[in-house]
Amino acid sequence: MFFFFTASESQPKYRATFVMYKEGRDDAQLCFSVKAKPSQIYTLLSDKNGEIEVNGRMASSVVASTELSESETVPLILDRLLVKVREGNLEVSPDSLLLGSTLTMPWGQNWKARVQGMRVAVRSGSHLSIRLSSRLTLVIHRHTGDPSAHKNDFLGLEIRNADGFSQEVDGIIGQFERREIHLDAGSITGEGASMRGQLIVGSQRLEVRQSERMDIREERARQCWWYAGGDEVLEKSLRQYRARQ
């Protein structure tokens, strides 16, 4: 499955948008946004049985010197990811990777390492794979922001070989590895941008509309079913996914 600012006195609104994309299920891609602020940290993925946790720090998508108005809605990005496993942790930023508490490694070289229960490899200066088991791999992508548009660099998070999760998997992203998403084909009305329908997400039935949104973890927009209720789609309140600094 494929998430500081202006010196002006007014404060813009910030949104973190997620597109829950699953291979082979293009007809049932759920997308939604949550209200958050730069520097807040959220649990994106956790599995107590698998003893893994991935926390992400939100940041403004635009560089600090950009003038923002109170009426603007600014997309959030991820500028830090902290991967925790039983044996240790890995902290990732667009600039470097910190393995454990002392070993810093660069993005700019191709390298492999086995450290603290993780098989870690960097290639092409932009792809970090973290193999936790034969059934679970995480891939962190380093995206370069467009300087002409005053955009910051950011990180993406992709889950591969997700068979390694237990039924306890949770987090803003992780819960959708467990929760089934289906489109009620009989509910669809309208065409194109006016298309509406219902998605069944676990035990919820959501009123959605066809839209094109850019996930917090990616560089391009995807066609998806937009749910306007924001964090109401989550199993717990957004506050409960806040992680400690």
C-alpha positions, -999 to +999 in steps of 0.1 A: +000+000+000+010+033-009+019+113+051+091+265+099+067+284+079+059+321+073+067+349+097+032+363+091+010+366+122-019+348+105-019+310+106-028+290+075-048+257+077-029+225+073-041+192+060-025+157+057-041+137+029-039+099+027-048+077-003-053+041+007-041+024-025-040-014-028-027-033-058-055-047-080-082-026-063-082+006-083-120+007-080-119+011-042-092+036-034-103+056-003-088+091+003-093+115+032-076+143+050-069+150+086-062+183+104-027+184+118+001+209+124+038+210+115+060+192+140+033+169+153+042+132+153+017+105+145+018+067+146+014+056+110+019+019+115+021-003+146+018-040+153+023-051+189+025-088+179+050-080+152+068-056+175+071-028+150+061+009+150+065+036+124+060+072+135+060+102+111+065+139+118+044+163+099+059+194+082+047+221+059+051+213+022+064+248+015+097+263+027+099+286+057+103+318+038+071+314+018+044+339+026+011+322+036-023+337+042-048+328+068-072+316+041-048+291+026-049+254+031-013+240+030-006+203+024+015+186+050+044+163+042+065+138+062+100+151+070+109+124+096+101+087+099+111+067+130+110+029+125+111+010+159+116-027+162+123-049+193+161-047+187+164-010+180+153+018+157+161+037+125+154+074+121+151+087+085+151+123+072+156+136+037+192+144+046+204+113+064+197+080+082+205+073+118+208+036+127+205+031+164+217+061+184+252+067+169+256+054+133+247+080+106+246+069+070+242+089+038+215+087+011+239+095-017+256+060-019+243+025-026+249+004+005+235-026+025+236-034+062+222-057+087+216-039+120+193-043+150+172-070+134+167-051+102+181-057+067+186-022+054+196-011+018+198+022+000+199+025-038+198+054-063+200+079-034+162+078-030+150+043-021+155+028+014+143-008+019+139-022+054+133-060+054+119-070+087+111-106+077+104-127+047+068-115+049+072-078+056+093-051+039+090-013+042+102+010+015+110+047+023+112+070-007+132+103-006+114+129-027+130+161-038+108+192-035+105+216-065+126+247-055+109+268-081+076+262-063+093+267-028+086+230-019+104+211+008+120+176+004+099+149+020+096+112+026+072+085+014+063+052+030+054+021+011+044-013+026+054-044+007+049-080+014+024-071+041+015-107+049+037-104+080+012-082+099-010-097+126-047-088+132-035-062+157-020-040+131-030-004+137-019+032+129-034+058+106-021+038+076-016+004+092-053-002+101-062-003+064-039-034+060-065-051+082-097-034+073-114-044+040-125-017+016-152-024-010-171-002-034-209-007-035-212-008-073-250-004-070-246+029-052-228+048-080-245+078-095-234+105-119-203+106-141-168+120-141-163+146-114-199+143-104-197+106-097-208+096-062-212+063-044-206+044-012-175+027+001-177+000+027-147+003+050-148-024+077-181-019+094-186+016+081-206+027+050-192+060+037-207+085+013-179+093-011-173+111-044-148+106-072-118+129-069-081+133-076-059+137-046-022+136-038-012+113-009+011+128+018+037+101+008+037+106-030+046+130-057+016+125-080-021+126-075-043+095-078-080+090-087-098+080-055-130+080-036-130+111-014-145+110+020-152+144+034-156+133+070-118+133+075-106+114+106-141+100+112-130+071+090-103+061+115-111+035+141-099+058+169-098+096+173-069+113+156-056+124+190-051+088+200-026+083+171-004+112+184+031+099+193+055+113+218+084+135+207 
